[in-house]
Amino acid sequence: MFIAWAAISVVTALITISPFFMDRQNILKNSPTCISKKQFNVDCSLCGMTRAFIEISSGNFSNAHDLNKGSLYVYFSFVLNFILFASFNIYNTRKIKQNI
């Protein structure tokens, strides 16, 4: 269970911090195209999420909300998950060091 949480935390952390360090066009160019949009021309629940995350990273919360209504919730859930994961690991590391 811990390994799954660690993997999810690392991946979601990379997703949330990449817009701060990578060029917007590079992110969009390397992001996958939605199969639902590509084959059926229908938006799925994640359509616009990449562009919304880029907008959130720039502080444009209303643009992010316009691109995908759930983007703010998902983004901050990713951030909260990473904070909890890091806190859990710091707590356990300190606890182990105290027992040695």
N, CA, C and O of each residue as an XYZ file, in Angstrom:
400
protein
N       0.831     -1.193      0.000
C       0.000      0.000      0.000
C       0.877      1.258      0.000
O       0.602      2.221     -0.716
N       1.930      1.230      0.811
C       2.805      2.398      0.883
C       3.489      2.666     -0.447
O       3.643      3.822     -0.843
N       3.901      1.612     -1.139
C       4.581      1.778     -2.429
C       3.643      2.422     -3.442
O       4.069      3.281     -4.213
N       2.383      2.024     -3.453
C       1.403      2.631     -4.360
C       1.221      4.111     -4.027
O       1.179      4.952     -4.926
N       1.115      4.427     -2.746
C       0.964      5.828     -2.335
C       2.194      6.632     -2.744
O       2.076      7.768     -3.205
N       3.372      6.040     -2.573
C       4.610      6.722     -2.954
C       4.645      6.979     -4.454
O       5.003      8.074     -4.888
N       4.279      5.985     -5.243
C       4.289      6.144     -6.702
C       3.302      7.213     -7.141
O       3.632      8.070     -7.960
N       2.099      7.164     -6.600
C       1.079      8.162     -6.945
C       1.543      9.551     -6.521
O       1.357     10.518     -7.260
N       2.135      9.657     -5.358
C       2.590     10.956     -4.859
C       3.689     11.539     -5.724
O       3.687     12.740     -5.998
N       4.621     10.719     -6.156
C       5.706     11.207     -7.003
C       5.170     11.666     -8.361
O       5.526     12.741     -8.845
N       4.319     10.849     -8.965
C       3.762     11.196    -10.274
C       2.932     12.480    -10.204
O       3.089     13.367    -11.043
N       2.059     12.580     -9.212
C       1.217     13.777     -9.110
C       2.042     15.011     -8.754
O       1.711     16.118     -9.178
N       3.104     14.833     -7.985
C       3.988     15.968     -7.688
C       4.672     16.452     -8.958
O       4.768     17.657     -9.191
N       5.143     15.534     -9.771
C       5.773     15.917    -11.034
C       4.792     16.626    -11.965
O       5.151     17.580    -12.655
N       3.553     16.146    -11.974
C       2.529     16.776    -12.811
C       2.265     18.212    -12.361
O       2.120     19.106    -13.195
N       2.203     18.435    -11.061
C       1.875     19.776    -10.571
C       3.040     20.749    -10.645
O       2.819     21.951    -10.795
N       4.281     20.264    -10.545
C       5.409     21.203    -10.581
C       5.983     21.409    -11.972
O       6.688     22.392    -12.201
N       5.700     20.504    -12.912
C       6.295     20.644    -14.243
C       5.968     21.962    -14.940
O       6.843     22.492    -15.624
N       4.761     22.528    -14.811
C       4.517     23.817    -15.470
C       5.377     24.970    -14.934
O       5.529     25.991    -15.605
N       5.931     24.812    -13.748
C       6.804     25.851    -13.205
C       8.195     25.819    -13.831
O       8.907     26.824    -13.822
N       8.584     24.659    -14.376
C       9.942     24.485    -14.873
C      10.037     24.216    -16.370
O      11.117     24.312    -16.953
N       8.918     23.882    -16.987
C       8.934     23.563    -18.409
C       8.183     24.615    -19.208
O       7.290     25.287    -18.693
N       8.552     24.745    -20.454
C       7.894     25.662    -21.362
C       6.476     25.171    -21.665
O       6.260     23.982    -21.900
N       5.526     26.086    -21.656
C       4.112     25.752    -21.893
C       3.924     24.974    -23.193
O       3.237     23.952    -23.220
N       4.538     25.464    -24.269
C       4.385     24.811    -25.572
C       4.988     23.409    -25.570
O       4.455     22.499    -26.205
N       6.087     23.238    -24.866
C       6.722     21.930    -24.770
C       5.819     20.935    -24.029
O       5.716     19.773    -24.422
N       5.175     21.392    -22.971
C       4.251     20.535    -22.223
C       3.086     20.125    -23.117
O       2.732     18.948    -23.183
N       2.492     21.099    -23.804
C       1.336     20.813    -24.654
C       1.713     19.894    -25.815
O       0.934     19.020    -26.195
N       2.898     20.089    -26.375
C       3.357     19.269    -27.494
C       3.562     17.817    -27.068
O       3.303     16.902    -27.850
N       4.022     17.599    -25.837
C       4.323     16.257    -25.355
C       3.181     15.600    -24.589
O       3.306     14.453    -24.161
N       2.082     16.305    -24.411
C       0.927     15.737    -23.714
C       0.118     14.871    -24.674
O       0.026     15.178    -25.863
N      -0.459     13.808    -24.168
C      -1.266     12.949    -25.050
C      -2.549     13.645    -25.480
O      -3.088     14.486    -24.761
N      -3.024     13.282    -26.655
C      -4.299     13.793    -27.155
C      -5.405     12.884    -26.638
O      -5.267     11.661    -26.642
N      -6.483     13.479    -26.200
C      -7.615     12.721    -25.674
C      -8.216     11.850    -26.777
O      -8.574     12.343    -27.847
N      -8.319     10.560    -26.502
C      -8.878      9.630    -27.488
C     -10.346      9.951    -27.757
O     -10.803      9.878    -28.898
N     -11.080     10.305    -26.707
C     -12.489     10.654    -26.851
C     -12.656     11.853    -27.780
O     -13.537     11.871    -28.639
N     -11.816     12.828    -27.599
C     -11.873     14.043    -28.420
C     -11.416     13.738    -29.854
O     -12.018     14.205    -30.821
N     -10.350     12.953    -29.970
C      -9.752     12.659    -31.269
C     -10.668     11.786    -32.133
O     -10.846     12.062    -33.319
N     -11.242     10.743    -31.549
C     -12.036      9.799    -32.330
C     -13.508     10.177    -32.459
O     -14.128      9.953    -33.498
N     -14.061     10.757    -31.386
C     -15.503     11.006    -31.376
C     -15.879     12.477    -31.283
O     -17.057     12.829    -31.329
N     -14.856     13.348    -31.149
C     -15.074     14.786    -30.998
C     -15.984     15.101    -29.809
O     -16.835     15.988    -29.876
N     -15.784     14.349    -28.715
C     -16.553     14.533    -27.485
C     -15.569     14.759    -26.344
O     -14.609     14.004    -26.186
N     -15.808     15.795    -25.554
C     -14.941     16.067    -24.409
C     -15.170     15.033    -23.313
O     -16.305     14.663    -23.012
N     -14.067     14.575    -22.724
C     -14.170     13.693    -21.561
C     -14.016     14.557    -20.301
O     -13.846     15.772    -20.400
N     -14.076     13.943    -19.142
C     -14.005     14.710    -17.889
C     -12.614     15.300    -17.650
O     -12.463     16.198    -16.823
N     -11.599     14.809    -18.362
C     -10.243     15.333    -18.185
C      -9.815     16.282    -19.302
O      -8.713     16.830    -19.258
N     -10.666     16.482    -20.291
C     -10.317     17.391    -21.384
C     -10.038     18.796    -20.837
O     -10.820     19.341    -20.058
N      -8.923     19.359    -21.257
C      -8.527     20.693    -20.822
C      -7.727     20.709    -19.534
O      -7.317     21.777    -19.078
N      -7.496     19.547    -18.939
C      -6.820     19.497    -17.642
C      -5.368     19.964    -17.736
O      -4.895     20.680    -16.854
N      -4.661     19.573    -18.787
C      -3.258     19.985    -18.932
C      -3.170     21.503    -19.051
O      -2.370     22.140    -18.365
N      -3.984     22.072    -19.912
C      -3.977     23.531    -20.067
C      -4.429     24.224    -18.783
O      -3.927     25.294    -18.439
N      -5.377     23.611    -18.077
C      -5.844     24.182    -16.810
C      -4.737     24.163    -15.753
O      -4.578     25.131    -15.010
N      -3.974     23.074    -15.679
C      -2.864     23.000    -14.724
C      -1.808     24.058    -15.037
O      -1.221     24.646    -14.128
N      -1.574     24.292    -16.302
C      -0.626     25.343    -16.693
C      -1.154     26.703    -16.239
O      -0.391     27.528    -15.736
N      -2.428     26.935    -16.411
C      -3.042     28.202    -15.972
C      -2.978     28.348    -14.451
O      -2.688     29.434    -13.950
N      -3.242     27.285    -13.722
C      -3.164     27.334    -12.260
C      -1.746     27.686    -11.835
O      -1.552     28.492    -10.925
N      -0.764     27.092    -12.480
C       0.638     27.368    -12.151
C       1.017     28.810    -12.423
O       1.961     29.336    -11.832
N       0.279     29.449    -13.321
C       0.509     30.867    -13.624
C      -0.353     31.777    -12.759
O      -0.255     33.001    -12.850
N      -1.199     31.182    -11.920
C      -2.068     31.971    -11.049
C      -3.379     32.377    -11.695
O      -4.119     33.184    -11.132
N      -3.677     31.839    -12.859
C      -4.916     32.181    -13.578
C      -6.007     31.160    -13.249
O      -6.319     30.281    -14.052
N      -6.574     31.295    -12.061
C      -7.530     30.312    -11.579
C      -8.844     30.339    -12.348
O      -9.442     29.285    -12.566
N      -9.309     31.504    -12.764
C     -10.578     31.555    -13.497
C     -10.416     30.959    -14.891
O     -11.332     30.301    -15.385
N      -9.268     31.176    -15.537
C      -9.019     30.541    -16.839
C      -8.979     29.026    -16.686
O      -9.515     28.294    -17.517
N      -8.336     28.561    -15.612
C      -8.260     27.121    -15.351
C      -9.654     26.542    -15.164
O      -9.964     25.472    -15.688
N     -10.488     27.245    -14.421
C     -11.863     26.791    -14.190
C     -12.649     26.746    -15.494
O     -13.453     25.837    -15.702
N     -12.424     27.715    -16.371
C     -13.102     27.726    -17.673
C     -12.655     26.563    -18.557
O     -13.456     26.012    -19.313
N     -11.376     26.190    -18.462
C     -10.849     25.093    -19.277
C     -11.356     23.732    -18.800
O     -11.660     22.860    -19.613
N     -11.444     23.555    -17.496
C     -11.957     22.321    -16.912
C     -12.487     22.642    -15.523
O     -11.736     23.088    -14.655
N     -13.753     22.421    -15.317
C     -14.415     22.785    -14.061
C     -13.818     22.091    -12.836
O     -13.867     22.644    -11.737
N     -13.265     20.909    -13.000
C     -12.719     20.174    -11.864
C     -11.228     20.360    -11.653
O     -10.650     19.764    -10.744
N     -10.601     21.176    -12.480
C      -9.142     21.298    -12.444
C      -8.609     21.808    -11.107
O      -7.591     21.316    -10.622
N      -9.274     22.773    -10.517
C      -8.800     23.311     -9.230
C      -8.861     22.257     -8.141
O      -7.947     22.149     -7.323
N      -9.943     21.473     -8.127
C     -10.077     20.421     -7.125
C      -9.002     19.348     -7.306
O      -8.389     18.900     -6.337
N      -8.784     18.946     -8.548
C      -7.784     17.906     -8.814
C      -6.384     18.416     -8.479
O      -5.607     17.719     -7.828
N      -6.066     19.622     -8.922
C      -4.738     20.197     -8.691
C      -4.435     20.278     -7.196
O      -3.385     19.823     -6.744
N      -5.353     20.855     -6.440
C      -5.102     21.018     -5.013
C      -5.206     19.693     -4.252
O      -4.630     19.563     -3.172
N      -5.923     18.713     -4.792
C      -5.912     17.365     -4.212
C      -4.534     16.736     -4.393
O      -4.028     16.067     -3.492
N      -3.927     16.955     -5.567
C      -2.568     16.466     -5.809
C      -1.591     17.108     -4.835
O      -0.744     16.426     -4.258
N      -1.708     18.410     -4.652
C      -0.813     19.131     -3.746
C      -1.012     18.648     -2.309
O      -0.041     18.388     -1.600
N      -2.259     18.529     -1.885
C      -2.553     18.062     -0.531
C      -2.039     16.643     -0.318
O      -1.478     16.342      0.736
N      -2.223     15.768     -1.301
C      -1.717     14.409     -1.192
C      -0.209     14.412     -0.981
O       0.297     13.674     -0.135
N       0.513     15.232     -1.735
C       1.968     15.257     -1.597
C       2.388     15.805     -0.231
O       3.337     15.305      0.373
N       1.694     16.818      0.249
C       1.999     17.367      1.572
C       1.787     16.298      2.645
O       2.616     16.143      3.542
N       0.684     15.568      2.553
C       0.419     14.505      3.525
C       1.454     13.389      3.420
O       1.904     12.868      4.441
N       1.832     13.019      2.211
C       2.841     11.980      2.009
C       4.184     12.404      2.592
O       4.830     11.629      3.296
N       4.600     13.623      2.302
C       5.871     14.127      2.824
C       5.824     14.218      4.346
O       6.791     13.844      5.011
N       4.734     14.702      4.905
C       4.593     14.802      6.361
C       4.650     13.428      7.019
O       5.303     13.256      8.048
N       3.975     12.463      6.433
C       3.984     11.095      6.941
C       5.410     10.545      6.974
O       5.819      9.922      7.953
N       6.152     10.777      5.912
C       7.527     10.273      5.851
C       8.448     10.987      6.830
O       9.304     10.352      7.447
N       8.287     12.278      6.976
C       9.096     13.025      7.945
C       8.790     12.542      9.362
O       9.702     12.322     10.159
N       7.513     12.381      9.669
C       7.106     11.900     10.989
C       7.692     10.517     11.281
O       8.243     10.282     12.356
N       7.568      9.621     10.326
C       8.081      8.257     10.533
C       9.596      8.226     10.622
O      10.148      7.437     11.388
N      10.270      9.053      9.866
C      11.734      9.114      9.938
C      12.181      9.587     11.310
O      13.117      9.025     11.879
N      11.540     10.594     11.842
C      11.864     11.098     13.177
C      11.566     10.045     14.241
O      12.330      9.870     15.191
N      10.445      9.346     14.067
C      10.064      8.313     15.022
C      11.086      7.182     15.029
O      11.450      6.675     16.090
N      11.543      6.791     13.857
C      12.564      5.729     13.771
C      13.868      6.179     14.399
O      14.507      5.405     15.111
N      14.277      7.420     14.150
C      15.527      7.926     14.713
C      15.462      8.006     16.237
O      16.471      7.802     16.913
N      14.292      8.299     16.775
C      14.138      8.368     18.227
C      14.252      6.983     18.859
O      14.699      6.865     20.000
N      13.859      5.941     18.143
C      13.893      4.576     18.665
C      15.271      3.955     18.554
O      15.513      2.906     19.151
N      16.173      4.560     17.817
C      17.524      3.991     17.646
C      18.416      4.356     18.784
O      19.583      3.964     18.804
